[in-house]
Amino acid sequence: MFLGILLVSSPVILAGICNMIFMKLPILCFLKSPMDARRCFTDGKRIFGDNKTWKGFLGMILFSTIFGHLLQQVCVLNEGMALRSVVDFTHTNGSVFGATLGLGYALAELPNSFIKRRLDISPGENSSGLKGIFFTFLDQADSVIGCLAALCFYFVPPLFEGIIVVFLFSGIHYVLNIAFYFLKLKKQAR
């Protein structure tokens, strides 16, 4: 089942890679505006901060849509891949599926940013000690949880497997972030 979940997660994994590159490109720069429009919450602190932009949010959904469509085509043409998938792409629109995962990913990152602003943790930064360890994990897990929640519209894993998926995929996310740091696609390795 884990390989099947990894397979159907591939649109959002590939979208994340493409979105990091997309964010570095000098195109559609007007979308680099913060989602919170630089507004503050009732406590006087920014809602999400400068790192949550419309370009990143919409890019994640767009690329996930494209890769979801491609995954459906692969599964329709390759019976072996279709059998491994936990989603039946003969009855599921791959583009809508990919968009759903991308939206789940992007939305799930917002509460974490909101909480970090309340705790005076700057965008792209982390805290030290136990709070730092917690937020390092949450930085990886929030989007995984969002994707898993979105996946539940198509396939609901058993609870124990779902918990394992969160920890396993959060670890994969962390390793990818380290790789992207060394490739200079990210400013920090977390």
URURWO-V497757 format. One line per field, one symbol per residue. phi: phi as a letter, one per 30 degrees, with the letter a starting at -180 (. if undefined). A space follows every 10 residues. Layout:
BEGIN
phi = ???
END
This chain:
BEGIN
phi = .dddddedde eddddddddd deddddbhdd ddddddhidc dddicedbjd dccddddddd dddddddddd dddddddbdd ddddddcddd bbddddeddd dddeeddddd eddeddddci cdeicbccid dddedddded dedddddddd dddcacdeed dddddedddd ddeddddddd dddicbdbdc
END
